[in-house]
C-alpha cells in the first residue's frame, strides 16, 4: 500500500524529526520562521518547507504581525496521534502492573531470605 502524502497525513508529517523539533519549539509560543531556522541550525527555506507541511496537516497556524509571520502550534491536529497512541495505554498499564507485581515478589523473597539468614 502506498504511503499517504506528508501534506495530508499527520503521522507522516511528524515522522520527520525536524518537524517534531519545530512542534516542540512552538509549544513555547509563536515564533517567526527565522527564529525557528536559527534554533534548528537550518536554512530559512528549509524551515519554511517544514512549516508548510505542518500547516497543511493542521498542526501549525500562522498569523501576520506587522511585517512578520508568526507560526504557532495547533495541537488539535495531534488528536489522531493521541487517539492512536491511547489505544496502547491498556497494554502499557498491564505491562507496568505485571512489572510491579514482579518487583514486589522479589522484595518479598529478599526479605524472607534476610530473615532466614538472621535465624
N, C-alpha and C positions, 0 to 999 in steps of 0.2 A: 504494500500500500504506500502511496506517495505521501511524503511529509506535507503538512499544511504550510502555506507561506508564512514567514515570520511576521508579516504585516497583518495577518488575520487570526493568529492563534497566540494567545498569551503564553502558553507553555513553550512554544518555540522561541518567542521573543525573549523570554527570561532565561533561555538555555545559554545565551551568550553572557559570559562572566562580566564583561564591561558594562552591559546593560543592567545587570544586577547591582553593580557598584554604583551606577548612576542612581538607581532607585534608593539605595542606602543613603547616598548623599542628599537626595531630595527629601528624605524623612526629616531632615533638619530644617526644611523650609525651602522656599523658592530660591532659584539661582539662575543667573544668566549662563548661556552656553559657554562663554569664555571662562568663567569660574570653574565650571564642570570639566572642561577640557584641560585646564591647567592642573586641577586637583588630580585628574586621572593620568596626566602625562601623555595626552594625545593631542593631535591637531584638531583645531576647531571644526573643520569639515567632517572629520570622523565622529566627533561628539554629536554634531548636528544630525548625522545619518542615524546614529543610535537613538537620539531623541525622537526623530521622525517615526521610527519603528515603534517606540514606546507610546507615542501619541496615537498611532494608528490602531493599536490594540487596546487603547483606553487606560493606560497606566500613568500617563503624564498629560497634564494640561499646560497651556501656555496663555499668558496674558501680556498685553502691552503695558509698559510703564515708561512713559516718555518715549525715548529712543531705544529703550531696551525691551527685549522679550524675556520674560521671566518664566521659567519652567518649574512646575510643581507636581508633586506626587498626587495621583488619584488612586488611592489604594482600593477603591471599589472594584477596579478592574482585576484585582487579585482574587476575587471571590471564587472563580472556578478552581484556582490552585488550592485555596483554603479548603474548599469542599472536597476536592480530590484527596488532599493530604489528610483531612479529617477522617476519611474512611479507614485510615490505618491506625487511628487512635486506640480502638479496642485492642488491636494486635499488640501495640506497644504497652498499653496498660496491663494486659495479660502477661506479657513478657517480663515487665518490671515486677509484677506481682509474684511470678514464679521465682525471679531472682531474689526478691525479698524473702520469700519462704526458704530458699536455699541458704541464704546468709543467716537467717535465724536458726536453721538446723545446724549449721557449722558452729555458731556461737554456743548453742546448747551442748553440742558434742565436746567443745573445748572446755566448757565449764564442768561437765561431767568428768572429763579426763583430768582436769586440775583437782577435783575433789578426790578422785581415786588415787592420785599421786600424793595427796596430803594424808591419806589414811595409812 
